Every structure is written in C-alpha cells, then in structure tokens.
Amino acid sequence: MSNKHFVSFLLDETLKLQKSGEVELSSLELKLKDYRLSFLKGEFIPQTQILRFATPFGNLDIPVNWSIFSVENSLTRYTLLEAKNDVDNFLLIIKAAWKIPIEKLLITHDDGFCYMVGLKAGEDVHLHDLIHPQEWLKIA
C-alpha cells in the first residue's frame, strides 16, 4: 500500500469492487485456505465507517476509529497483535468471541477486503509469506 490512509484505501478498493461486480478469491485468501489458517474476511461499509466481518458467531462490526486502525497503523500493510502490544484488548476480545486458541492476530488487507488471521501456536511460520506475498515471484 502506498502512503494512503487505511480507511481511504479500503474505500477506494470497495468502490472498485462494487463497480466491477466481480468477486474473486484474492491470492492472500487462497494462501490462507491452503495453509488452513483461521481467518475472518471483512468489508468496509462507508456509510457507517465500520468493517463488517461475517463470522461463525454472527456479523462482527468494528468501527474504523478503533486504535488498531488509527493513522499510526494505517500506513503499514499489516498489524500483528500479540498479548504484549494489545493495548485496547482487541486480541483478547476476538479470542473470546472466536473461541479458538489463537496467540497472535494478523490484520491486513488485500483486494479491498480486510483480513483478520488468527495464528495458533506454531502457525507463525507462515507469517513471513503472508506479510511478503510477492517475494516468491522474485525467485521464480
């Protein structure tokens, strides 16, 4: 992502998706499924300024003014939450609602969607590949 604000980026990508009418699986989503990682896929709802995730426990609406989506974090491609940097207890809340034993939460975006990837013990071996999706193309 360039130096765009996280919400501006999601809004632009959401509008592109709505105009094209195409919904394909992103390369990130395919990778998450291949690695059998637990993830939630959310879309930005511009009218209400929320990210809406369809989850096994119902819709999860998260306001984009929550600190993990703040301007400080918006210029990065991802945010990795662990117990030591979970200042607003977001990881704790997601763990309780999701009911899976995750240790870390990767929040990233791809093709206009926001992804929350729950990483269990040992699954952080995939982290480098998820954060740097284009590196394998350089090798090929």
C-alpha positions in Angstrom: 0.0 0.0 0.0 1.3 3.5 -0.7 1.0 6.3 1.8 -2.8 6.3 1.7 -4.7 6.2 4.9 -6.1 2.6 5.7 -9.7 3.7 5.5 -9.2 5.7 2.3 -7.5 2.6 0.7 -10.4 0.3 1.8 -13.0 2.8 0.5 -11.3 3.1 -2.9 -11.0 -0.7 -3.2 -14.6 -1.3 -2.1 -15.8 1.1 -4.7 -13.7 -0.6 -7.4 -15.2 -4.0 -6.4 -18.8 -2.7 -6.4 -18.3 -1.1 -9.9 -16.7 -4.2 -11.4 -19.2 -6.6 -9.9 -16.5 -9.3 -9.8 -15.7 -11.1 -6.6 -12.8 -13.4 -6.9 -10.7 -15.0 -4.3 -7.5 -13.0 -3.7 -4.1 -14.5 -3.7 -4.0 -13.9 0.1 -7.3 -15.7 0.7 -6.1 -18.7 -1.4 -2.9 -18.8 0.6 -4.8 -18.7 3.9 -7.0 -21.5 2.8 -4.0 -23.5 1.5 -2.3 -23.1 4.9 -5.6 -23.9 6.7 -5.3 -20.8 8.8 -8.3 -19.4 10.6 -9.3 -16.0 9.2 -12.2 -13.6 9.0 -12.8 -11.6 5.9 -14.3 -8.1 6.3 -15.5 -5.4 4.0 -15.6 -1.7 4.7 -19.0 -0.1 4.9 -18.5 3.5 4.0 -21.9 4.8 5.2 -21.3 3.7 8.8 -17.5 3.7 8.8 -17.2 0.1 10.0 -15.5 -3.0 9.0 -18.1 -5.9 8.8 -16.8 -9.4 9.2 -19.1 -12.4 8.6 -18.2 -14.8 11.4 -19.4 -18.2 12.7 -20.9 -16.3 15.6 -22.7 -13.7 13.5 -21.7 -10.4 11.9 -18.9 -8.6 13.7 -18.9 -4.8 13.1 -15.8 -2.9 14.1 -15.6 0.9 14.0 -12.6 2.1 12.0 -11.7 4.6 14.7 -10.5 1.7 16.9 -6.8 2.3 17.7 -5.6 -0.6 15.6 -6.9 1.2 12.5 -5.6 4.6 13.6 -3.4 6.8 11.5 -0.2 5.5 13.1 -1.1 2.0 11.9 -2.8 2.9 8.7 0.4 3.4 6.7 1.6 -0.1 7.2 0.5 -3.1 5.2 -0.4 -5.1 8.3 -0.7 -5.1 12.1 0.4 -8.0 14.2 -1.3 -8.1 17.6 0.2 -10.1 20.5 -0.5 -10.0 24.2 2.4 -7.6 24.7 1.1 -5.0 22.3 -2.7 -5.4 22.7 -3.3 -2.0 24.4 -7.0 -1.9 23.7 -7.6 -5.6 24.5 -8.7 -6.2 20.9 -6.9 -9.5 20.7 -8.4 -10.6 24.0 -12.0 -9.7 22.7 -11.5 -11.5 19.4 -10.1 -14.6 21.2 -13.1 -14.7 23.5 -15.7 -14.3 20.7 -13.9 -16.5 18.1 -13.3 -19.4 20.6 -10.2 -20.7 19.0 -6.8 -20.8 20.8 -5.0 -18.0 18.9 -1.8 -16.4 20.2 -1.5 -13.7 17.5 -3.8 -11.8 15.3 -2.6 -10.6 11.9 -4.7 -7.7 10.5 -4.0 -7.0 6.8 -5.8 -6.2 3.6 -5.9 -7.5 0.0 -8.1 -6.7 -3.0 -10.3 -4.3 -1.0 -11.0 -6.6 1.9 -9.7 -6.6 5.5 -8.5 -9.9 6.8 -8.0 -10.9 10.5 -5.9 -14.0 10.6 -5.9 -15.9 13.9 -2.5 -17.6 14.4 -2.3 -20.5 16.8 0.9 -21.8 18.3 3.4 -22.8 15.6 1.4 -21.1 12.8 3.5 -18.0 12.8 5.9 -19.9 10.5 3.6 -18.7 7.7 3.8 -15.1 8.8 6.7 -14.1 6.5 5.0 -15.5 3.5 1.7 -13.7 4.4 3.4 -10.4 5.0 5.6 -10.5 1.9 3.4 -12.1 -0.7 5.4 -11.1 -3.7 8.8 -12.4 -2.7 8.2 -15.8 -4.2 7.7 -14.2 -7.6 11.2 -12.8 -7.5 12.6 -16.3 -7.1 10.5 -17.9 -9.8 
